[in-house]
Amino acid sequence: MQRQAQEIRDRAADAERRRSQISARVSALAEAQSRLTQSCEESRHKLAETQEAMDSLSAPQQLINRLERMRANTAQCRADAAEARASVQGLVRDQEQRQRRREAIISERGSWDERRARAHHQIEAIETRISEAQDERDTLVDAPSLFLEKRRSLMGEVEQAEIARKQASDRRAEAETALTESDRVARLALDAMSSVREDRARMESRVEGLRTQRESVIKTIVTDLECAPEELATLAGLKPNEDLPEADKIERRLESLKQDRERVGAVNLRADDELLEVEKKRDELVQERDDLTEAIRKLRLAIQSLNREGRERLLAAFEVVNGHFKELFTTLFGGGAAELQLVESDDPLEAGLEIMARPPGKKPSTMTLLSGGEQALTAMSLIFAVFLTNPSPICVLDEVDAPLDDSNVERFCDLLDEMRKKTDTRFVTITHNPITMARMDRLFGVTMAERGVSQLVSVELREAESFLEAV
């Protein structure tokens, strides 16, 4: 702004110098005009005197010749007077033009004074905005770090939740494995206990049978032999000091008795205690399994809640962007229709995005089937639709009008004007198109006034137009 104010002061000084030069020329022309007027008056007096002399004289040949000379002299004076009159008229016209130019310069100087005052006001406003922006920047200087810390905290919580989920999944798998193993052990224990019970039942049956058989034998002995069992040795003829029966028979009988004992098998007296321990362990595993199931259920509910909220927000944003996209597409193409579609899945979080466009006079098709210019206009519609949904302070457009023809460039510029009215976004357009440059508010360029020295140049088009109109 200081540089612009200095340029304005330089231009005002130049205008003042030009006004002084024009005033000097006007004074010189006025003096010349007065001299020519005086000369014309003298010529008229001489012509009147000559006419009076001619009227008073007779008409001899000498007078006639003198009259001819006087007429020639008068014609020459008239020609000089006419030339002087034309020169005076030209000087008058120049004076009028210079007067108008002087008035224009005075008006322009007043305009520049007003611009200088406005420039001072703008400088003060800009300084105020800079101060406010500095204050806002000071207040927001810690915002990125706070957002970053919050994001890191959330990422840490998500990672911890994911780790907890994985640990819970591992614990659940281990619990399921342990439960399976405990079920297998319990089944084995139940099978063993059942086998033991069967063996016990068989043994009890056998014992009962043997008892019955013993009682039967005792009864038989008592009945048949009519003696007590203790008397069988005496009854068998075995005397206290008599040799025993043959060893082979005794061994065969002993072996037979051992085999009978082995067939009976060992009885596990701790089977009930082991069963209680297995049942207790099974109950603990079942409790852990229930805890893991509850944790998994809560995690799934939280995931479902997040997915539901994400779907709702995504669908709401999608509807808003789709509405702006349809409107901007129709505006850019001067007709036609277009829409955004979610494809490949019914879930918005997993679906893909397809752009369906129908320029005027064409059938609906996907974006890949459009021409280069149509693709560029469709992409602009989508970008600006997103900007209308969530505007940003600044937008940089780099050669977006390169594939467009002149009419589409005009539509693009009209759309930029509409976007500037609807939002507070400042658009910075990098372009080489003269139509686009002519529609901008300010131009920035790089020039090389000296070899190897680049200089940034900016032009305010509205001020330049008003300056040209004033000239």
Buried (B, 14 or more C-beta within 10 A) or exposed (E): EEEBBEEBEEBBEEBEEEBEEBEEBBEEBEEBBEEBEEBBEEBEEBBEEBEEEBEEEEEEEEBEEBBEEBEEBBEEBBEBBEEBBEBBEEBEEBBEEBEEBBEEBEEBBEBBEEBBEEBEEBBEEEEEEEEEEEEEEEEEEEEEEEEEEEEEEEEEEEEEEEEEBEEBBEBBEEBBEBBEEBEEBBEEBEEBBEEBEEBBEBBEEBBEEEEEEEEEBEEEBEEEEEEEEEEEEEBEEEEEEEEEEEEEEEEEEEEEEEEEEEEBEEEBEEBEEBBEEBEEBBEEBEEBBEBBEEBBEEBEEEEEEEBEEEEEEBEEEBEBBBBBBBBBBBBBBEEBBBBBEBEEEEEBEEBEEEBBBBBEEBEEBEBEEBEEBBBBBBBBBBBBBBBBBEEEEEBEBEEBBEBBEEEBBBBBBEBBEBBEEEBEBEBEBEBEBEBBBEBBEEEEEEEEEEEEEEEEEEEEBEEEEEBEEEE
